[in-house]
Structure formats: structure tokens, C-alpha cells
Amino acid sequence: RPGVSVGKEEDKMGIRLSNTTEVIFQDVHIPADHLIGEEGKGFIYAMQTLDLARPMVASLAVGIAQRAIDESVKYAKQRVTFGKPIIKHEVIAFKLADMDMKTEVARAAIINFLNTYYAVPKRNYTREAAIAKCFAGDMAVQVALEAVQILGGFGYSREYPVEKLVRDAKIMQIYEGTNEVQRMVIAGFVANK
């Protein structure tokens, strides 16, 4: 459409395979018959869209965390200290157990959202969407950082994939509404019980 252009591509810290650009609208005219939905309800539609997007972000966060666990286990089985693989050391085993527990709870939050979404049509599922996104986003960062710790110096190196997982996990706390915003949403539901 005339007047629509794309700005420069951002050089981001993470999710670098997904390009991010600004979209510029200059004197753009949209015919009335192109209206989607009802006039005056754009904000409501946008919020409903975010409620569906947030669990998708949670799912991405779970995928990042699972990859961090998989890479950590692979490394911990190969790396030997004091005569045994580090996965046999309690401190590493407990880190992996905590990583797995947190990831599984995030999966459960997504399933809870889906159960709520499909159980009662037209029910408000904003709270469940916010919980899934917020918990999973925070969890992905924690789990990815633990993976870096398990791999030690190698975890900090770009030779291994876990440093990338930390960079990719960070956006999960930011986009589709920051986790601070999600906490505000959840707190509103708690206060109105």
C-alpha cells in the first residue's frame, strides 16, 4: 500500500534469526471496507491477541530451557573431574534437577492456559496467559544461566550453544508485555478475588 515502508533492521542481542524492523506509515489511507472487526474495538482486539500470544512466548521459553537442559546433560556426561563425570557430582545433579522441575512447571502453566481456553468459550483467560508467559520467561533465563554455569568457561564461549540460549531467553521476559506488566495483570486478578 502506498505510504507503507520498512525501516532499518535492528541488530539485536538475541533471536537474531527473526528480523526486527520498524514499519513506517506516512499518509497511508485505508478504505473503510478493509476494517477488521467492529469500529472502536481495536484496543480490545489487541489485548485479546496478546492473551493468545503470551502462551506462545511461554512455549518458546520452554523450548529454550529444554535445549539448555539437553546441552547441560550432554556436557555433564562427558566432562570428568575427580575421576567421574560431573553429572555424578551432587551439585551438578541438583542443578539439573532444579532446571528440569522449573521447565516442567512452565509446561504445566501452558497446559493450564490451554485447558482454560478450550474449556469455557468466551471465558476470560488473561490471568492464565499472563502466568504462563511470566513464569516461563523468568524460568528460561534462570535455566539458560544455569547451563552456562554447568559448562563453565565453555558455557561462556560462543563455541557452545548455551550462551546463545541466554541471549534468546532474555527477550521472553520482555516482548508481548514485560514480565513486570504480567505481574501487574496477575496482581489485579488476585486483588479482585
C-alpha positions as CSV (number, residue, x, y, z in Angstrom):
1,R,0.0,0.0,0.0
2,P,1.4,3.5,-0.8
3,G,2.9,5.1,2.2
4,V,4.0,1.9,4.0
5,S,7.7,1.3,4.2
6,V,10.1,-0.7,6.3
7,G,12.9,0.9,8.4
8,K,16.3,-0.5,9.2
9,E,16.8,-4.0,10.6
10,E,17.7,-3.9,14.3
11,D,21.0,-5.6,15.4
12,K,19.6,-7.5,18.4
13,M,21.2,-9.3,21.3
14,G,19.2,-12.5,20.8
15,I,16.6,-14.1,18.5
16,R,18.8,-12.9,15.6
17,L,17.2,-15.1,13.0
18,S,14.0,-13.2,13.5
19,N,14.5,-9.8,11.9
20,T,13.0,-6.8,13.6
21,T,12.3,-3.6,11.8
22,E,10.2,-0.6,12.2
23,V,7.2,-0.2,9.9
24,I,6.6,3.3,8.8
25,F,3.2,4.7,7.8
26,Q,3.2,8.0,6.0
27,D,-0.1,9.4,4.7
28,V,-1.5,5.9,4.4
29,H,-5.2,5.7,3.5
30,I,-7.2,2.5,4.3
31,P,-10.6,2.1,2.7
32,A,-13.5,1.7,5.1
33,D,-14.3,-1.8,3.7
34,H,-10.9,-3.0,5.0
35,L,-12.0,-2.6,8.6
36,I,-11.4,-5.8,10.6
37,G,-14.0,-6.3,13.4
38,E,-16.0,-3.5,14.8
39,E,-15.0,0.1,14.8
40,G,-13.8,1.4,18.2
41,K,-12.8,-2.1,19.4
42,G,-9.2,-2.1,18.2
43,F,-7.7,-2.0,21.7
44,I,-9.9,-4.9,22.9
45,Y,-8.8,-6.9,19.9
46,A,-5.2,-6.1,20.6
47,M,-5.5,-7.2,24.2
48,Q,-7.2,-10.5,23.1
49,T,-4.4,-11.1,20.6
50,L,-1.8,-10.6,23.4
51,D,-3.6,-13.1,25.6
52,L,-3.1,-15.7,22.8
53,A,0.5,-14.6,22.0
54,R,1.7,-14.8,25.6
55,P,1.3,-18.6,25.9
56,M,3.2,-18.9,22.6
57,V,6.0,-17.0,24.2
58,A,5.9,-19.3,27.1
59,S,6.2,-22.3,24.7
60,L,9.3,-20.7,23.1
61,A,10.7,-20.2,26.6
62,V,10.1,-23.9,27.4
63,G,11.9,-24.9,24.2
64,I,14.9,-22.7,25.1
65,A,15.0,-24.2,28.6
66,Q,14.8,-27.8,27.3
67,R,17.6,-27.2,24.9
68,A,19.7,-25.7,27.8
69,I,19.0,-28.9,29.9
70,D,19.8,-31.2,26.9
71,E,23.1,-29.4,26.3
72,S,24.0,-29.4,30.0
73,V,23.3,-33.1,30.4
74,K,25.4,-33.9,27.3
75,Y,28.3,-31.9,28.6
76,A,28.0,-33.1,32.1
77,K,28.2,-36.7,31.0
78,Q,31.4,-36.1,29.1
79,R,33.2,-33.7,31.4
80,V,35.2,-35.6,34.0
81,T,36.5,-34.2,37.3
82,F,37.8,-36.0,40.3
83,G,37.6,-39.3,38.4
84,K,34.0,-39.2,37.4
85,P,31.6,-37.3,35.0
86,I,30.4,-34.1,36.6
87,I,26.8,-35.3,36.3
88,K,27.7,-37.7,39.1
89,H,28.5,-34.8,41.4
90,E,25.6,-33.8,43.6
91,V,25.9,-30.1,42.9
92,I,25.6,-30.6,39.2
93,A,22.9,-33.3,39.5
94,F,20.8,-30.9,41.8
95,K,21.2,-28.0,39.3
96,L,19.9,-30.3,36.5
97,A,17.0,-31.5,38.7
98,D,16.0,-27.8,39.5
99,M,16.3,-26.9,35.8
100,D,14.0,-29.8,34.9
101,M,11.5,-29.1,37.6
102,K,11.2,-25.4,36.6
103,T,10.8,-26.3,32.9
104,E,8.1,-28.9,33.7
105,V,6.1,-26.4,35.8
106,A,6.3,-23.9,32.9
107,R,4.9,-26.6,30.6
108,A,2.1,-27.2,33.1
109,A,1.3,-23.5,33.1
110,I,0.9,-23.6,29.4
111,I,-1.3,-26.7,29.6
112,N,-3.4,-24.9,32.3
113,F,-3.9,-22.0,29.9
114,L,-4.9,-24.3,27.1
115,N,-7.4,-26.2,29.4
116,T,-8.9,-22.8,30.4
117,Y,-9.0,-21.5,26.8
118,Y,-10.8,-24.6,25.4
119,A,-13.0,-25.5,28.4
120,V,-15.3,-22.5,28.5
121,P,-15.7,-20.5,25.3
122,K,-15.8,-16.7,25.9
123,R,-14.3,-17.0,29.4
124,N,-11.5,-14.5,30.3
125,Y,-8.2,-16.3,30.2
126,T,-5.9,-13.2,30.7
127,R,-4.7,-14.4,34.1
128,E,-3.6,-17.8,32.9
129,A,-1.9,-16.3,29.8
130,A,0.0,-13.9,32.0
131,I,1.0,-16.6,34.5
132,A,2.3,-18.9,31.7
133,K,4.3,-16.1,30.0
134,C,5.7,-14.6,33.1
135,F,6.7,-17.8,34.8
136,A,8.2,-19.4,31.6
137,G,10.1,-16.2,30.7
138,D,11.8,-16.0,34.0
139,M,12.4,-19.7,34.1
140,A,14.1,-19.7,30.7
141,V,16.6,-17.1,31.7
142,Q,17.3,-18.9,35.0
143,V,17.7,-22.3,33.3
144,A,19.9,-20.9,30.5
145,L,22.2,-19.2,33.0
146,E,22.5,-22.5,35.0
147,A,23.5,-24.2,31.7
148,V,26.3,-21.6,31.3
149,Q,27.4,-22.3,34.9
150,I,27.4,-26.1,34.3
151,L,29.6,-25.7,31.2
152,G,31.8,-23.2,33.0
153,G,34.2,-21.4,30.7
154,F,32.8,-23.3,27.7
155,G,29.4,-22.1,28.6
156,Y,30.6,-18.5,28.2
157,S,32.1,-19.3,24.8
158,R,30.3,-18.9,21.5
159,E,31.8,-22.3,20.6
160,Y,29.0,-23.9,22.6
161,P,25.2,-23.0,22.1
162,V,24.3,-22.2,25.7
163,E,25.5,-18.6,25.7
164,K,23.1,-18.1,22.7
165,L,20.3,-19.6,24.8
166,V,20.8,-16.9,27.5
167,R,20.6,-14.2,24.8
168,D,17.5,-15.7,23.3
169,A,15.8,-16.4,26.7
170,K,16.1,-12.7,27.8
171,I,13.5,-11.5,25.3
172,M,11.0,-13.9,26.7
173,Q,10.8,-11.6,29.7
174,I,10.3,-8.6,27.5
175,Y,8.1,-9.0,24.5
176,E,4.3,-9.5,24.4
177,G,4.2,-7.4,27.6
178,T,7.1,-7.3,30.0
179,N,7.1,-9.7,33.0
180,E,6.6,-6.6,35.2
181,V,3.4,-5.9,33.3
182,Q,2.4,-9.5,33.6
183,R,2.8,-9.3,37.4
184,M,0.6,-6.2,37.4
185,V,-2.1,-8.1,35.5
186,I,-1.9,-11.1,37.8
187,A,-1.9,-8.8,40.9
188,G,-5.1,-7.2,39.6
189,F,-6.8,-10.6,39.4
190,V,-5.5,-11.5,42.9
191,A,-6.8,-8.2,44.4
192,N,-10.3,-8.7,42.9
193,K,-10.8,-12.3,44.1
